[in-house]
Amino acid sequence: KCRVVFAGPHFQAGLASTKALIHRSQDLSDKVEIVHAPTAADLMSAAPTADIALPFMEFFHSDFIRAAPRLRLIQQFGVGLERIDMDEATNNGVAVSNVPAIGSGNAESTAEHALMLTMMLLRHVTVDLPRRFNQKELGGLPLPRALLGKNATVVGYGSVGSTLCSYLIHMGANVTAIRNRKWCHIEDAGVVAKKLPCIKQALPSTDVLILACTVTPATWHLMNSETLSLLPDGAIVVNVSRGPLVEHAAILDALESGKVGGFASDVGVSHESKPSEPWDPEDALSKHPNTIFTPHVGGYCDLSYGEEGHITAAVVEGIKSVLRYEPPPVWVNKPQSDIWRSSDPVIGSS
């Protein structure tokens, strides 16, 4: 059988929905064996007989790839590939694939989540409103803030960022989109948003800042003491991308001083001695009354991860491609020469 290894203890719906979809398929149920490797030790034990591996949020370093001689496909259950040793995979003839966010439910769900976090901060949902309710205080102070008419800056204009801009515009915000790459005159012609190449140009007039860009050397600690100081007093910051975009000490200081009125993150933050994910619930930043942390659930919903989810279906298509000895539908690390393990007759062996 084709052995498909699901790595790590997180995002359990992906494992359950893929099992269910394969079990329902007469073409796959007797050809595919799913193995769950929740720990690093389990993952290394499963490596020698793995044909396909799904990392989720686990690191696929060179030691795992080298220990997996049968491995033909690393299939991400979503978009992010930053924890995969891409060079090692390519050099060993292992195809790497992901599921683009647009059209998979991921972009739409993550944009919705960003809006939810934004509204929760603007309306003091987590701390102040429960206090007023418990004290039977109607209305009360400070006033909740509306999104209508606010200056919202979205950093990143990929699948999530572009979807989010559309949602914000329809809700009445004044939207600025930040993009380092050139704007496409055809694809971006309908964007009713101010378009800027540099975040520093937008920060002084930003009421709501939402991070939806990828982590690169240029965006690492994008939100630091210098950039945060450019925001108007009381601005809110939301991160639905990756934790290393925001520097821990800088955002905590900004919250303590009142420079930032609220911070919400679905992906933790960057800390000198702690991993960004899973983020520490006991950290001082987590305990701050004006912060909200969610456990990386932006793109995690029925539309994407369910049994009828678009990402689940795309992952199963990736599995099918290996059974057919074909490259995956999305081949991220396609080499110049064909060194993919397409003819290694391991599938179907015991």
C-alpha positions as CSV (number, residue, x, y, z in Angstrom):
1,K,0.0,0.0,0.0
2,C,0.9,3.7,-0.4
3,R,1.8,4.9,3.1
4,V,0.7,8.4,3.8
5,V,2.2,9.9,6.9
6,F,0.4,12.8,8.7
7,A,2.9,14.6,10.9
8,G,2.3,16.3,14.3
9,P,-0.6,16.6,16.8
10,H,-2.3,19.6,15.3
11,F,-5.1,20.3,12.8
12,Q,-6.8,17.0,13.5
13,A,-9.7,17.7,11.1
14,G,-7.3,17.3,8.2
15,L,-6.4,13.7,9.2
16,A,-10.0,12.8,10.0
17,S,-11.5,14.2,6.7
18,T,-8.8,12.6,4.5
19,K,-9.4,9.2,6.2
20,A,-13.1,9.6,5.6
21,L,-12.7,10.6,1.9
22,I,-10.3,7.8,1.2
23,H,-12.5,5.2,3.0
24,R,-15.4,6.3,0.8
25,S,-13.4,5.8,-2.4
26,Q,-13.4,2.4,-3.9
27,D,-10.3,3.3,-5.9
28,L,-8.3,4.3,-2.9
29,S,-9.5,2.5,0.2
30,D,-7.5,-0.7,-0.5
31,K,-4.4,1.1,-1.9
32,V,-3.7,3.7,0.8
33,E,-2.6,3.3,4.4
34,I,-2.7,6.4,6.6
35,V,-0.2,6.6,9.4
36,H,-0.4,9.3,12.1
37,A,2.9,10.4,13.5
38,P,2.1,12.9,16.3
39,T,5.6,13.2,17.8
40,A,9.0,13.8,16.3
41,A,10.0,10.2,17.3
42,D,7.0,8.8,15.6
43,L,7.8,10.7,12.4
44,M,11.3,9.4,12.2
45,S,10.0,5.9,12.9
46,A,7.6,6.2,10.0
47,A,10.1,7.8,7.6
48,P,11.6,4.5,6.1
49,T,8.3,3.4,4.8
50,A,6.7,6.7,3.9
51,D,5.6,7.3,0.3
52,I,3.8,10.6,1.0
53,A,4.2,12.9,4.0
54,L,2.1,15.8,5.2
55,P,4.0,18.3,7.5
56,F,1.2,20.6,8.7
57,M,3.2,22.7,11.2
58,E,6.1,20.2,11.7
59,F,9.6,20.7,10.4
60,F,10.7,18.5,7.6
61,H,14.5,18.8,8.0
62,S,17.1,17.0,6.0
63,D,17.4,14.2,8.5
64,F,13.7,13.2,7.9
65,I,14.0,13.4,4.1
66,R,17.2,11.4,4.0
67,A,15.6,8.8,6.3
68,A,12.8,8.3,3.9
69,P,14.1,6.5,0.7
70,R,10.6,5.8,-0.6
71,L,9.3,9.3,-0.1
72,R,8.0,10.7,-3.4
73,L,5.7,13.6,-2.3
74,I,5.6,16.1,0.6
75,Q,2.1,17.4,0.4
76,Q,1.1,20.4,2.6
77,F,-2.4,20.5,3.8
78,G,-2.7,24.2,2.9
79,V,-0.2,26.8,1.7
80,G,2.8,27.3,4.0
81,L,6.1,25.6,3.1
82,E,8.5,27.5,5.3
83,R,9.2,24.5,7.5
84,I,10.3,22.2,4.7
85,D,13.9,21.9,3.6
86,M,13.1,22.5,0.0
87,D,16.7,22.1,-1.3
88,E,17.0,18.7,0.4
89,A,13.7,17.5,-1.0
90,T,14.6,18.7,-4.5
91,N,18.1,17.1,-4.3
92,N,16.5,13.8,-3.3
93,G,13.9,13.8,-6.0
94,V,11.0,14.4,-3.7
95,A,8.2,16.5,-5.1
96,V,6.8,19.3,-2.8
97,S,3.2,20.4,-3.3
98,N,0.7,22.7,-1.5
99,V,-2.8,23.9,-2.0
100,P,-3.1,27.5,-3.2
101,A,-5.3,29.6,-0.9
102,I,-7.5,31.1,-3.5
103,G,-10.5,29.0,-4.2
104,S,-9.7,26.5,-1.5
105,G,-11.6,28.1,1.2
106,N,-8.4,29.1,2.9
107,A,-8.2,32.7,1.7
108,E,-11.9,33.4,2.3
109,S,-11.8,31.8,5.8
110,T,-8.6,33.6,6.8
111,A,-10.0,37.0,5.6
112,E,-13.2,36.4,7.6
113,H,-11.0,35.6,10.6
114,A,-9.1,38.8,10.2
115,L,-12.3,40.7,10.1
116,M,-13.5,39.0,13.2
117,L,-10.3,39.8,15.1
118,T,-10.5,43.4,13.9
119,M,-14.1,43.8,15.0
120,M,-13.4,42.2,18.4
121,L,-10.6,44.7,19.0
122,L,-12.6,47.7,17.8
123,R,-15.5,46.8,20.1
124,H,-13.6,45.7,23.2
125,V,-15.2,42.3,23.0
126,T,-12.9,40.2,25.1
127,V,-12.6,42.2,28.3
128,D,-14.5,45.4,28.5
129,L,-17.9,44.3,27.2
130,P,-18.1,41.2,29.4
131,R,-17.3,43.5,32.4
132,R,-20.1,45.9,31.5
133,F,-22.5,42.9,31.0
134,N,-21.6,41.4,34.4
135,Q,-22.0,44.7,36.1
136,K,-25.4,45.3,34.4
137,E,-24.0,48.5,32.8
138,L,-25.8,49.4,29.6
139,G,-23.7,51.2,27.0
140,G,-20.7,52.4,29.0
141,L,-17.3,53.7,28.2
142,P,-15.1,53.7,26.3
143,L,-17.2,53.8,23.1
144,P,-16.8,50.8,20.8
145,R,-15.4,51.8,17.5
146,A,-17.0,51.1,14.1
147,L,-15.1,49.8,11.1
148,L,-17.0,52.1,8.7
149,G,-14.9,55.0,7.7
150,K,-11.7,53.8,9.3
151,N,-8.4,53.8,7.4
152,A,-7.4,50.1,7.0
153,T,-4.0,49.0,5.7
154,V,-3.6,45.5,4.5
155,V,0.0,44.4,4.1
156,G,0.3,41.7,1.4
157,Y,-1.9,41.4,-1.7
158,G,-1.9,37.7,-2.3
159,S,-4.9,35.4,-2.1
160,V,-5.7,36.4,1.5
161,G,-4.8,40.1,1.2
162,S,-6.8,40.7,-1.9
163,T,-9.9,38.9,-0.5
164,L,-9.6,40.9,2.7
165,C,-9.3,44.2,0.8
166,S,-12.6,43.3,-1.0
167,Y,-14.4,42.5,2.3
168,L,-13.1,45.7,4.0
169,I,-14.1,47.9,1.1
170,H,-17.6,46.4,1.1
171,M,-17.8,47.2,4.9
172,G,-17.1,50.8,4.3
173,A,-13.4,51.1,5.3
174,N,-10.9,53.3,3.4
175,V,-8.5,50.6,2.3
176,T,-4.8,50.8,1.4
177,A,-3.0,47.8,0.0
178,I,0.7,47.3,0.4
179,R,2.5,45.2,-2.2
180,N,6.3,45.1,-2.9
181,R,5.8,43.5,-6.3
182,K,4.6,45.4,-9.3
183,W,0.8,45.8,-9.6
184,C,-0.7,43.9,-12.5
185,H,-2.7,46.4,-14.6
186,I,-5.2,43.7,-15.7
187,E,-5.6,41.6,-12.6
188,D,-5.6,44.5,-10.1
189,A,-7.6,47.0,-12.2
190,G,-10.7,46.5,-10.2
191,V,-9.1,47.1,-6.8
192,V,-10.9,50.1,-5.2
193,A,-8.0,50.7,-2.8
194,K,-5.0,52.9,-2.5
195,K,-2.0,51.0,-3.7
196,L,1.4,51.6,-2.1
197,P,4.8,49.7,-2.3
198,C,6.0,50.7,1.2
199,I,4.4,50.2,4.5
200,K,6.0,53.3,6.1
201,Q,4.0,55.5,3.7
202,A,0.7,54.2,5.0
203,L,1.3,53.8,8.8
204,P,0.9,57.4,9.9
205,S,-2.8,57.4,8.8
206,T,-3.6,53.8,9.6
207,D,-6.4,53.0,12.1
208,V,-6.4,49.3,11.4
209,L,-3.3,47.4,10.3
210,I,-3.7,43.8,9.1
211,L,-0.7,41.7,8.2
212,A,-1.3,39.1,5.4
213,C,2.1,38.9,3.8
214,T,4.6,36.1,3.7
215,V,7.7,36.0,5.9
216,T,10.9,36.8,4.1
217,P,14.2,38.4,5.2
218,A,12.7,41.7,4.3
219,T,9.5,41.2,6.4
220,W,11.0,39.5,9.4
221,H,10.1,41.7,12.4
222,L,8.3,44.0,10.0
223,M,6.5,45.4,13.0
224,N,9.2,46.6,15.3
225,S,9.7,49.6,17.6
226,E,10.4,51.9,14.6
227,T,7.4,50.9,12.5
228,L,5.0,50.8,15.4
229,S,6.0,54.3,16.4
230,L,4.7,55.5,13.0
231,L,1.1,54.5,13.8
232,P,-1.4,56.9,15.2
233,D,-2.0,56.5,18.9
234,G,-4.6,53.8,19.6
235,A,-4.3,52.0,16.2
236,I,-4.9,48.3,16.2
237,V,-2.7,45.6,14.7
238,V,-3.9,42.2,13.4
239,N,-1.7,39.4,12.2
240,V,-3.1,36.4,10.2
241,S,0.1,35.5,8.4
242,R,3.1,34.3,10.5
243,G,4.4,35.2,13.9
244,P,7.9,36.4,12.9
245,L,6.3,39.5,11.3
246,V,5.9,41.0,14.8
247,E,8.6,41.5,17.3
248,H,7.5,40.5,20.8
249,A,9.1,43.2,22.9
250,A,8.1,46.0,20.5
251,I,4.4,45.1,20.4
252,L,4.3,44.6,24.1
253,D,5.9,48.0,24.7
254,A,3.5,49.6,22.2
255,L,0.5,48.2,24.0
256,E,1.8,49.2,27.5
257,S,2.3,52.8,26.3
258,G,-1.0,53.0,24.5
259,K,0.6,53.6,21.1
260,V,-1.2,50.5,20.0
261,G,-4.8,50.2,21.2
262,G,-5.1,46.4,20.6
263,F,-3.2,43.5,19.0
264,A,-4.7,40.2,17.7
265,S,-2.8,37.3,16.2
266,D,-3.7,33.9,14.9
267,V,-0.1,32.9,14.6
268,G,1.7,34.1,17.7
269,V,4.7,36.5,17.6
270,S,8.4,36.4,17.3
271,H,10.3,35.8,20.6
272,E,14.0,35.4,21.2
273,S,13.5,32.2,23.2
274,K,10.0,30.9,22.5
275,P,8.5,29.4,19.3
276,S,5.9,31.6,17.6
277,E,3.6,28.6,17.4
278,P,2.0,27.2,19.5
279,W,2.2,30.5,21.3
280,D,2.7,30.6,25.1
281,P,-0.6,31.3,26.7
282,E,1.2,32.4,29.9
283,D,3.3,35.0,28.3
284,A,2.9,38.6,29.4
285,L,1.6,39.5,25.9
286,S,-1.0,36.8,26.1
287,K,-2.2,38.1,29.4
288,H,-2.4,41.7,28.3
289,P,-6.1,43.0,28.4
290,N,-5.8,44.4,24.9
291,T,-4.6,41.3,23.1
292,I,-6.4,38.4,21.4
293,F,-4.7,35.1,20.4
294,T,-6.3,32.4,18.4
295,P,-4.7,28.9,17.7
296,H,-4.0,29.2,13.9
297,V,-7.6,28.7,12.9
298,G,-7.8,31.4,10.2
299,G,-8.1,29.1,7.3
300,Y,-9.3,26.1,9.3
301,C,-13.0,25.6,8.7
302,D,-15.5,23.3,7.2
303,L,-15.1,24.9,3.8
304,S,-11.4,24.0,3.7
305,Y,-10.7,21.1,6.1
306,G,-14.0,19.3,6.2
307,E,-14.8,16.0,4.4
308,E,-16.2,18.1,1.6
309,G,-13.5,20.7,2.0
310,H,-11.6,22.0,-1.0
311,I,-8.2,21.5,0.7
312,T,-9.1,17.9,1.6
313,A,-10.1,17.2,-1.9
314,A,-6.9,18.7,-3.3
315,V,-4.7,16.6,-0.9
316,V,-6.5,13.4,-2.0
317,E,-5.8,14.4,-5.6
318,G,-2.1,14.7,-4.7
319,I,-2.3,11.1,-3.3
320,K,-3.9,9.9,-6.5
321,S,-1.1,11.4,-8.5
322,V,1.5,9.3,-6.7
323,L,-0.6,6.2,-7.2
324,R,-0.6,7.0,-10.9
325,Y,3.2,7.7,-10.9
326,E,2.5,11.2,-12.0
327,P,3.8,14.6,-10.6
328,P,1.4,16.4,-8.2
329,P,-1.1,18.9,-9.6
330,V,0.8,21.7,-7.9
331,W,4.6,21.0,-8.2
332,V,6.3,23.7,-6.2
333,N,9.9,22.5,-6.5
334,K,9.8,21.2,-10.1
335,P,13.4,20.7,-11.1
336,Q,15.0,21.6,-14.4
337,S,15.8,17.9,-15.0
338,D,13.3,15.2,-14.2
339,I,14.8,13.6,-11.1
340,W,11.5,13.0,-9.3
341,R,11.0,9.5,-8.0
342,S,8.4,8.7,-10.6
343,S,9.5,5.2,-11.5
344,D,10.5,3.8,-8.1
345,P,8.2,0.7,-7.9
346,V,7.4,0.9,-4.2
347,I,3.7,1.6,-4.3
348,G,1.7,-1.6,-3.6
349,S,4.6,-3.3,-1.8
350,S,3.9,-4.5,1.7
